[in-house]
Amino acid sequence: MNEAVLILGATSAIARATAVSFASRGDSLYLASRDEDELRRISTDLRLRFGVEVHFGLFDAEATETHDTFFKSIVAVMPNLSGVVLAFGYLGDQVAARDFSVGAKVIAINFTGAVSILNICANYFEQKKSGFIIGIASVAGDRGRQSNYVYGAAKGALSLYLQGLRNRLCANGVRVITIKPGFVDTGMTYGLPGLFLVASPHSIGECIVSSLNKSADIVYLPWFWRYIMLIIKHIPEPIFKRMKL
Ligand SMILES: NC(=O)c1ccc[n+]([C@@H]2O[C@H](COP(=O)([O-])OP(=O)(O)OC[C@H]3O[C@@H](n4cnc5c(N)ncnc54)[C@H](OP(=O)(O)O)[C@@H]3O)[C@@H](O)[C@H]2O)c1
């Protein structure tokens, strides 16, 4: 049976690739982000290329007071909604560590906004006793590093939240999958120094969709990041604190 999937942050490079992968299977989509023109373009492209049903609508992760109405409007046009992919994210920059107004935005988008909308989705799927939630966290959430620890802290908190949600929803037949990408070639990482083993959004999008056919709850993408992070997490703190990462 085909899925009907809401993608939050649908203009992101990883989300676009994920949408293509869903559409190529014949799944219906609801694409949401803050950029209406871009959403229209992506939707038209997917409809033309794959002949699938694609809706779109405006969504701002920071405007948590709008999330309830937003979700109701989706279910109204897509009553068979069967899954959600949370793809939005905001890296901020180095300033986030020193300027709280920037750090607060990083937390508001990556964590508070995510919890707000996923709570609503979770209640909906819990009542239906079916569905899936795929949350894109990050390897950055596995250990705090001086280069991006506010973003890392928000993504780490999102990973813990998704873990709790998985524990809550498991008995109700709702799947919660945590995706932890390493470096991916997108606007978010463009021009950043020190990147290595950079993956294409296309390969990440395909793996996100195929994770639904596998049993893993936490998926590192590409797979080898599980082992890189295993090593990084085991470096003793007295050594780690002196490293330039
Ligand atoms: N690229 C990487 O190396 C990497 C690594 C690990 C994890 N990730 C995570 O993977 C996900 C996708 O990343 P990406 O690199 O593909 O992103 P991207 O191309 O930089 O796009 C970021 C997306 O976040 C959306 N967004 C930002 N602020 C928002 C807000 N307030 N409300 C709603 N949407 C908002 C943007 O949508 P609009 O501006 O259109 O609203 C855009 O679609 C993110 O969660 C990111 O943290 C990325």
The ligand as a Gaussian input file, in Angstrom:
#p B3LYP/6-31G(d) Opt

LIG

0 1
 N       23.864000      18.880000       5.562000
 C       24.448000      18.139000       6.511000
 O       25.669000      17.856000       6.470000
 C       23.627000      17.605000       7.651000
 C       24.251000      16.729000       8.546000
 C       23.523000      16.214000       9.611000
 C       22.192000      16.550000       9.767000
 N       21.606000      17.418000       8.884000
 C       20.196000      17.741000       9.104000
 O       19.465000      17.299000       7.983000
 C       18.311000      18.124000       7.810000
 C       18.300000      18.665000       6.393000
 O       19.502000      19.368000       6.200000
 P       19.959000      20.024000       4.810000
 O       21.426000      20.153000       4.866000
 O       19.296000      19.309000       3.689000
 O       19.278000      21.448000       4.983000
 P       19.293000      22.761000       4.082000
 O       19.391000      22.396000       2.636000
 O       20.243000      23.750000       4.659000
 O       17.802000      23.255000       4.386000
 C       17.393000      23.628000       5.670000
 C       15.903000      23.485000       5.689000
 O       15.404000      23.857000       6.964000
 C       14.241000      24.650000       6.738000
 N       14.054000      25.581000       7.834000
 C       14.961000      26.386000       8.420000
 N       14.369000      27.130000       9.364000
 C       13.061000      26.747000       9.385000
 C       11.945000      27.150000      10.140000
 N       12.003000      28.099000      11.088000
 N       10.758000      26.561000       9.896000
 C       10.638000      25.617000       8.934000
 N       11.657000      25.197000       8.163000
 C       12.857000      25.765000       8.402000
 C       14.491000      25.396000       5.433000
 O       13.254000      25.666000       4.820000
 P       12.767000      27.128000       4.314000
 O       13.921000      28.067000       4.428000
 O       12.277000      26.895000       2.920000
 O       11.661000      27.405000       5.249000
 C       15.204000      24.319000       4.643000
 O       14.265000      23.491000       4.002000
 C       18.424000      19.235000       8.868000
 O       17.658000      18.862000       9.983000
 C       19.903000      19.223000       9.230000
 O       20.101000      19.712000      10.525000
 C       22.296000      17.945000       7.832000

